[in-house]
Amino acid sequence: MSDDLELLTTEEVAEIVKVQAATVRSWINQGKLPAIDLDGSYRIYRQDLKEFLAQRYKRGGQADKKKQEE
């Protein structure tokens, strides 16, 4: 099985991204993070987690932009 097809629990995802499992469940319930519902116990493909994080990746903030403009 490819690493990208590996299924992760909400607890494993929470540990990877350093948030609470409740936050991961919230992302799932809001439709932000795709997951498989196994009778209330969610599983997340590692590839879906990678894509979720990549979509939220930001390089530099407003402070960085202001410094560059000066």
PLY file of the C-alpha trace (Angstrom):
ply
format ascii 1.0
element vertex 70
property float x
property float y
property float z
element edge 69
property int vertex1
property int vertex2
end_header
0.00 0.00 0.00
1.23 3.47 -0.88
1.96 5.80 2.03
-0.55 8.28 0.54
-3.30 5.62 0.82
-2.53 5.02 4.49
-5.53 5.74 6.69
-5.01 7.87 9.81
-7.25 8.31 12.83
-8.30 11.76 14.03
-5.91 11.31 16.95
-3.00 10.54 14.62
-3.79 13.56 12.46
-4.04 15.73 15.59
-0.62 14.52 16.74
0.93 15.21 13.31
-0.35 18.80 13.10
-0.12 19.51 16.85
-3.80 20.26 17.51
-6.55 18.63 19.56
-8.49 15.70 18.05
-11.64 17.82 18.47
-10.14 20.36 16.06
-9.60 17.64 13.46
-13.19 16.46 13.90
-14.34 20.05 13.48
-12.43 20.37 10.18
-14.10 17.14 9.03
-17.59 18.28 10.10
-17.08 21.63 8.33
-16.12 19.81 5.12
-12.57 21.19 5.17
-10.82 17.84 5.60
-12.14 14.78 3.72
-12.63 11.68 5.83
-14.21 8.25 5.79
-16.95 7.82 8.40
-16.83 4.35 9.93
-19.88 4.55 12.21
-18.70 7.79 13.82
-15.03 6.90 13.85
-13.24 8.86 11.14
-10.27 7.84 9.00
-8.29 10.28 6.87
-6.12 9.38 3.91
-2.58 10.67 4.41
-2.72 12.21 0.92
-5.88 14.14 1.84
-4.10 15.48 4.92
-1.13 16.55 2.77
-3.46 18.38 0.37
-5.37 19.99 3.25
-2.13 21.35 4.71
-0.76 22.44 1.33
-3.91 24.49 0.66
-3.38 26.32 3.93
0.34 26.90 3.54
1.23 30.57 3.47
4.67 31.93 2.87
5.19 35.25 4.60
2.54 37.37 6.23
1.43 40.98 5.97
4.36 42.10 8.13
6.77 40.43 5.69
5.13 42.18 2.72
5.35 45.59 4.43
9.06 45.06 5.11
9.66 44.18 1.47
7.83 47.32 0.28
9.96 49.63 2.48
0 1
1 2
2 3
3 4
4 5
5 6
6 7
7 8
8 9
9 10
10 11
11 12
12 13
13 14
14 15
15 16
16 17
17 18
18 19
19 20
20 21
21 22
22 23
23 24
24 25
25 26
26 27
27 28
28 29
29 30
30 31
31 32
32 33
33 34
34 35
35 36
36 37
37 38
38 39
39 40
40 41
41 42
42 43
43 44
44 45
45 46
46 47
47 48
48 49
49 50
50 51
51 52
52 53
53 54
54 55
55 56
56 57
57 58
58 59
59 60
60 61
61 62
62 63
63 64
64 65
65 66
66 67
67 68
68 69
